[in-house]
Amino acid sequence: MENVYISEKAYPETIRHIREIGIEPTVIKFDPRLGEFTGDHPDLRLCVLRERTVFAREDEYRPDYPGNAAYCAAVFDGFLIHRLDITAPKILEAAEGLRLINVRQGYAKCSTVIVDGKSLITSDSGITEAAQGAGLSVLRVSGGSVLLPGYPEGFIGGATGRVRDKVIFNGSLEAHPDGAKIRAFIRERGLKIWELSGLPLRDIGSIIYINQ
């Protein structure tokens, strides 16, 4: 069963595109219990592992970091990257058999464009070092150039999601200083790119695709 979880604050064109490819997305409504500016972010509510999607219960919602980041782990083929001292116990249980990689960044999923099971894009130095040490292919990019109202900047992973054979950007890479490198890295892996020309990248807590 396919599904896409996406914030209600995504650009309407992004939501429309997901519908056009044949998936009716689950649009996440704002809940202040997950933060004044992040209460609509899917990557604070669920984590997709290999054969199981783990959802946060509403009584687990927390408004501030690091409490609101317990489900924001980045999962690859054989690996889970997160700040493990805050990872939800349900995720650690479901991650049996995966190699757990500890980093300082609790917003690991939001900080990471998961291109495929062995490749990622991030501006986070700690995630870069840990992922490369685990044998993953990493494109390190500049921080900034991503909007997140209420914060100085957002994360590129939070403006992005892999859906089928396509990486979807909520906004355009045109204004990102590493936009050309990002496009090339994705296309080298045989994937397509969809982006919104003329609109800035906006962090919406990731576009999360499920096919389980």
N, C-alpha and C positions, 0 to 999 in steps of 0.2 A: 504494500500500500504506500503510495507516494503522498507526501505532504510537504508544504513549506510553511515555516513559522516566520512571520515578518511583522515588524512594528507598524502600528497605525500611523506613525509619523514618517514612514517611508514615502518617497515621492510617489504620487498617484501613478505616474508612468511606470515605475518599477513594479508596483502591484499589478497593474494592467498587463505588463509583459508576462508575468508569471501565469496569469490567467490565459493569455494568448498561446502559451505553450502547452496548455491542457491541464494545468494544476490549479485547483481552487485553494488559495492559501488560507491558513489560519492567521487572522490578523490579531495581533496582541494589543490589548487595550491597556491604557495607563493604569498603574496601581501604585499609589504613593508609598506603599510599604516596601517597595524596592528602590526608593530614592526619588527625589524631586525631579531629577533630570534623566533618570534611567529606568523609571517605572514601567516603560513599555518595551524594554530590551529582552528579546527572546533568550539570549545567551546567559541571562541571569536566572532563567526559569527551567531550562532543560539542557541535557547533555546527551549527545548521540554517540553511542558506542557501537561495536560491530553488529551485534544482533539485538540490541536493547536500547531503548531511549528512556532515560531516567528524568523524571519530572520532580521539581521541587513542590512540596506541599505548601499551602498558603501559610501555615503556622511556622514555616521556615523562612519566610520573607524577612529581610532585614534592609533598612534604608541606607546604611552607610557601609563603606569599604572598611575592612575586608568581609564583613558579614554578608553583603549582598553578592559576593563573588564565588560562593561555595560551589556553584554549578558551572562556572565559566572555564572549564578545562578544555584544552585542545587535544583532540584524539586523532591518531594516525594509525597506519598499519603496524600493529605491535607495540605502539607507544601511547602514553598519556602524559601530557605536559601540563603542569599546574603548580601552584604554590600548595604543596601537599598538606601543610598544617591546617589549611582551611577547607580542603576538599570535602564535600559532603560524603559521609560514610556510605551512603547508597551507591555513590559513583565508584568508590574504592572497591566495594563488594562486586559490582558489575564489571569492574576492570580486571578481574582475576585472569591471569595469563598475559596481561599487558605489562610492558616495562614502564614503571612509573618514574618520571623525570621531574625532579623538584627544581623550581625556579622561584625568583622573588616576586614575579608578576602574578597577582591573583586574577587579573583580567586576561588570562592567557588566550582564551578563544577570541576575545575581542581584539587582541593585539596581533592576531595571526590570520592571514589569508591561507586557508588550507586548500592548496591547489590540487593535490592528490594525496594518496596515502603515504608518499615519501617526499613531498615537496611543499614548501611553505614560503610565504613572504611576510616579513615583519620589520618593524623599526626598533624592536626591543633587543638590546645587546645581550641580556641574559638568556633570552629564548634562543637567540642566534647561536650562542656558544653551546648551550645544552643540546640543541637540535643537531648541530654539526657534529658534536661529540657522539651522538647516537646514530650517525650515518645518514641523516636526512639532508636533502638538498635545500639550501636556504638562499633566498635573495634578501639581503639586508637593504632597506630603503630608508630615506630620510623621514624623520618624524614631522608632524604638522600636516598642513594642507588638507585636513579633514575636520569638518565642523562637528561640534557637539555643544549645543546651547547649554550654558551654565558652567562650562569648563573652557580653559584656554584652547584646548584642541581635543579631537577625538582620535580613535585608532583606525587604521586602514582596514583591519579585519572586521571591525564593526560596521563598515560601509559595504560589506562584500559577502557573497555566498556562492558556493559551487552548487549548481543545480544541473543534474545530468552531465552533459559534456560541455557545460558552459559556466564561466565565472561571471556572475552578475555584479555590477557595481551600482550602488545607489548614488548616482552622480557621474561625473566625468573625470577621467585621468588627465585631461588636458592641462590643468593647472598644477598637477603634482610634478615636482622636479624630477622624479624617477618614473614618470608615466610611460615613457618609451621602453625602459628596462622591464617594467612590470608587464606590459603587453607582450614583449618578446619572451619573457620567462614562461608565461602561460601558454603562448602559442607553440613554444618548443616542446611542450608536453602534449601536443595534439588537441588542445582544448580551444573552444571558442570564447569570445568576450562579448559581453553586452554592457553598454554604458550609456549614460544620458548626456548628450552633447549640450554644453552651455550651462550646466548646473553643477555646483560644487559637490564634492564628495561629502556625504553626511553620515555620521556614525549613528546607526539605528540598532545597535546590539546584535549585529550579524543577521544574515539571511540563512536560516537553518533548514536544510533539505533532509528529509527522511524517506528512505525506501526500504522498508523492513516487512 
